[in-house]
Structure formats: structure tokens, C-alpha cells
Amino acid sequence: MNDEAIHDSPVALAPGQTVGLIAGWGSFPFRVATRLRADGHPVVCVAITGHAQPEIASVCDEILWSGVGRFGKHLRFFKKQDVHHVTMAGKLFKSDLLYGGSLWMRHAPDLTCLRTFWPMLFGRRRDARDDRLLTAVINTYHRHQIEICSATSLAPELLVKSGNLTRRKLSVRLTSDAEFGWTIAKTMGGLDIGQAVAIKDGTVIAVEAIEGTDACITRAGQLCRRGGWTLVKVSKPNQDMRFDVPTIGTNTVQNVADAGGVAIVIEADRTIVLDQEATIALADQLGIAIVAISGAQQAARAAA
């Protein structure tokens, strides 16, 4: 259980150095841009059409709204702004992009994108697993002398520390579900399936796959109408912190409560809690427990 995160060491930026941001869905890109500018770093942003929120423009020095498949355009934009470090923040809806038809209709992949992804998406041995796709993106940027770094290496305080975050704590039964769910979620992550699972009474109610955590939560509520289940969300073994870092926020808490869940267990030092004060306050209001457990703590419990 003592997994080591990949590419999570702090990045040494020169004073006033411009940082590139690729912004997907959610409030996380806003938080990252705000933090970088507070540290004196201008932020130039590629805002992904259909994903990024309009408010992101207010915290960026330059912004380009573009489809996710316009790799060549993104690279030219960053080079023009003399960007050498880029970070990605916010969710991209993989199911929509790959299998909903929107990649071609709304995101118009250019030649650079096609060269990057062709072997994985259109070759004889197709492989659209996250790790393969993201490694291809990294390699493309590196060929253009741009380093992709993790948002948490630029702002490590975004990661949550271990402990009970809410007034409600885990009961004996919920602790047992959390421990079992942790094992399942880690196994799933190692297989590149997903990072979240809903558990009740030692039974897997729902697992996250390509559809994302919110859909997993909704499905858990539909399948377990009695409620009382626990959401466990962890990082992958050897998680690459540049991409898809586990994240929760007020929406997660509200969705869990609406679906009948009573607890959220996350991995300390590997999970981002957006708008932490508001998220915890809402959880307290709704009676949802949020507990952050480190990998070392979970390993010790498993060995006991």
C-alpha cells in the first residue's frame, strides 16, 4: 500500500516565469491559476472548449479557447508565450471524447494530434488506456522542449493531509467497508480501470470506469436504495501526479448525500479537496463523514 507517486517533486520555477495551463472541467484550473499568479507567475491558458469554465479567463494573463484535439495550435500558442512548463488541471470527459463522437465534431483533431494518437486509437492494436494516451501527450510536448509537470508539484498545499476532516467519523462497520474498498480501488487503479468504488457491508455496489466518479455515485444510489454506503477514492499505484489526481469537492459531497451515501474515504497526500472549507462545511451539514487516510496508515491496518 505504500505507493510512490511519479513526478510529484516540487518544480523550481524562476521568479516571474510564465507557466502554461491546460484547463479542463471544474474549479481546479481556477485554483491552480490563482495560486500560480499569487506566487508571481504569469499564467497562459489553453482552455478546452466544452470543458473549461468561462471564469478561467479572469485569472489568466493570456487565454486560448480551443478543442482538445488541436495539439499543434496549443504548442504554437505556448511557444509564442515562451512557456517551458505546462500543467494540466480539470477533468476531460474521456467517454464523450473517445466514444461520443465529439472528438471529430467539436474538437477537430489536427495533424499533430493524429500523429500522437493514431497508433493507440486507430492502429491494428488499439489501446486507449489513460496511461498510454497521457504518455503520448508527454512525449509530444517534450519533443517541443516543453515539460509537463503536476499541478501539485507547483502548489503542494492543494493535497489534503491525513485525518478526520468532518465532525462525523467512521463507525466500525464503515471502517471495515473503507478498508475493503481501499483494496478494491487500488486493484482497479493498477488495472487502469478507475479510482473510486462504492461499498456497503463488504459488498461492491458500484465501480468507477470511463464514465467518472459522479456517474459511479449515481449508480450506487440507484442500486442501493437503502443507502448507508461508503465511497472510497484513491490514487493509482505509482500514480503519475501530472494527470488525473483524485479530486473531490462540494459537488462530490452533494452527490453522495443525494445518492444515500454516508462516508467518503480518500487518500491523504494524493488527493485534492477543492474549496476545502466549503466542502467540509457541506459534509457536516449533510452528515457525511470525510476521512483522509495515508497509504502507510492503510498498510499498517492491513498488517494488524
N, C-alpha and C positions, 0 to 999 in steps of 0.2 A: 504493500500500500504506500510505500514511500516513493512516490513517483517524482521524477525530476522534470521540471518544466524546461522546454527548449527555448532559447533566445529570450530569456527573461532578465538578463543582467542589465543594469542601468546603461543608457546610451549617453555618452559625453558629447553634448552639443556645444558649439562655440557660442559665446554671448551674442544674442541678436540673430542667430542663424535661423533662416527660414525653414519651416517644416511643412511637408506636404501631407494632406489628409484626404483619404478616400472615404466618403461618408455614405453609409447605408441607412437603414431604417432605425428609428428610435431616438432617444435623447442622449445616448452615449457619445455620438460625434460632437454634439454641442458641448458636453462636459470636457471632452478632450481638447477641443479648440479653445475653450475658455481657460483651461489650465495652462496650455502652452503660451497663450498670449499673456497671461498673468506672470509667466516666467520671462517675458520679454522676447518671445519668439513669434515673428510674423507667421501666419498660417495661410497657406494657399490650398484650396479645396477643390477636389473633383467630387461633386455631389451627384449621386446616382439617381437618374430620373426614375420616378415611380417609387423610390425608397426614401431618400433623404427628405427631411422636413424643411419647409421654406425658411424657418428661423435660423438655419445654419448660416445663412448669408450674413447675418448680423454680427457674427463672431469670427468672420474670416476676412483677411485682407484682400484676397482675390478668390473668385469662385468660378468654376466651370460646371454648368449643368450638362450632363452627358449620359448616354446609355452605357450600361455596364460593359458592353462589348466593344467599345471604341478605344481599345488599348493604345493604338498609335496616337490618337488625339490626346489621351491622358498623358502619355510620355512626353509629347511635344509641349504640352502645357507646363508640366513640371520642369522640363529643361529650360524653357523660356524664363521661368521664375527662379532659376538657379537653385533648384531643390536637389539635395543629395540624400535626404532621409524622408521616407514616407511611412505613415502608419495608416492602418485600416481600422475603422470603428463603425459599429452598427451592423445590423443584420441584413443579409441578402437572402431573398426567398428562393432557395435553390429549386424547390419543386416547381415554382412558377417559371423560373428562368430556363430550366432544362426541359421540362415536360409540359409546360402550359402554352407553348407557342410564342411567348413574349420575347424570347431572346432574338428571334428574327423580326418580329413585328414592331417591337418597341425599342430594342436595344441594338439593332443593326450592327452585328459584329464586323469589324474591319479586317484588313488583311493580317495585321499583327495578331489580332485575337484568333483568327482562324489558324494561323501558323502555330500559335501557342497550344490550342486545344484540339486541333484536328486528330492527332493520334488517339486521344482519350475519348473523344465524343463521336468521331466518325470513322475511325480506323477499324480494322478487322477484329482487333481485341479491345473493345471499348471498356473503359474503366473510369467512371465518373465519381469515384470516391473523393471525399474532401481533400485528403492528404495529397493525392495525385494532382488534383486541379490546382491547389494552392502552391504546391512546389513548382508547378509550371509557371505560375504567375511570378513567384520569387525569381526564378531563373531568367525570365524575360526582363524584369526590372534590373537585375544585376548586369545583364548584358549591356544595359544602357547606363551603367555606373550609378544606379540609384539603389540604396539599401532600404528594404522594408523592415521596419522594427516594430516591436509590440507597443501598443499604447500604454501598457502598464510599466514598461521599462522607461517611458518618458514621464509617467506620473504614477509611481508605485503606490501612492496613498489611495488609489482607487480600489485596491484589493482589500477585501474585508478580513479582519482578524478573527481568531477563534473565540468562541464563547456564545452564550445565550444572548441574542440580540433583542429579544422581546420579554415581556413580563411572563407570558406563558412558557412553560418548559415542557420537555418531553416526558411523558409518563413511561412506566416500564414497558408497556405494550408498544408505544410509539418508538421508544428507543430500540426495541427488538426489530421493528419494521425498518427503522432507519439503517441499522447495521446490515440487514439483509438487502435492502435496496441499494446500499453503497456497493456491495459486492456485485450485484446485477448491473448497476450503472457503469462501474469500472470495466466489467467484462464487455458490455456493449460498446463503450468508448474504444476499447482496444481493438474491436472488430470494425470500428468506424461506422457504427450504426446510429448512435445518438448518445446523449449525455444525461438524460433525465428519465426517471421511472416513477410510477405511482404504485404504492404498496399499501395493502391492508391485511392484517392478520397473517403475515408471511406469504401473501399471495400477490403476484404481479397483476395489477389491474390494467395498466397501460404503459407502453414504452414510447419514447420519442424516436422517430426516424426522420425522414426527409421533411416531414410536414412541420417540425418545430415544436417547441415546448408548449406553446399556448394550445395547439391542437391536441397535444397529448393530455393536457389538463382537462380540456373539454370532453374528450373521450372518456377519461377516468370518471367524470361526473355522470356521464350517460350510462356507464357500465356498473357504477357503484352508487346507486341512488340512495343508499343508506348513509353515505358519507363516511367521515371519520378516517379518511386515508391520508397518507403522507407522500409528499413529493420529495424525491431525492435527486439533486442535480450536482454533478461533479465534473471535474476535468477528465480528459482522456489520459491514460497512462502516457507519460512522456509528452504531455500537451505542448504543442507549439503555441506559445503565448502571442504570436503575431496574428493569430486567426481564431475566431470562434471561441473566445474566452467565455466560460459560463457567466451569465448575467441574469440578475433578477431586479425587479423594481416594483413600483406600485401596481402596474398592470398585472404582474405575476401574482401578487398578493390578492388582488381583487378577483382574478380569475380562479384562483384556488378556492377562495371563500365561496364564490358563486357555484362552484362545482362540488362543494361539500367537503373539500379537504380541510385538515386541521393543523397541518405542520409542513414546514419547508426546511429541508436539511441541505446545506450547501457546504462546499469545501473551502475552508479557510486558506487564505493566501493564494488562491487560484480562482476566486470568484469576485465579480464586480457587483456591488449593490448600488444601483443608481438612486440618486436622491435619497440617501440612506436615512436621514431623519424622517422624511415624509413616508418612506416605505415602512419603517419600524412603527411609526405612529399609526399608520393604517392597519398594520398587522395587530397591534394592541387593541385598536378599536373593534376589529373583526374577530378577535380571539384566536388568531393564527400564531403558532409558535414558529420562530425562525432561529435556527441553530447553525452556527458555523463550526465545523469540525476539521481539524487538520488531518492530513494523511497519517502522520505519526500517531496521533491520538487513536485513529481508527485501527491502525495496525496493532497498537497495544491492547485495545479492546478485543480484537480478534484473537490475539495470542493468549489472553487471560483465560 
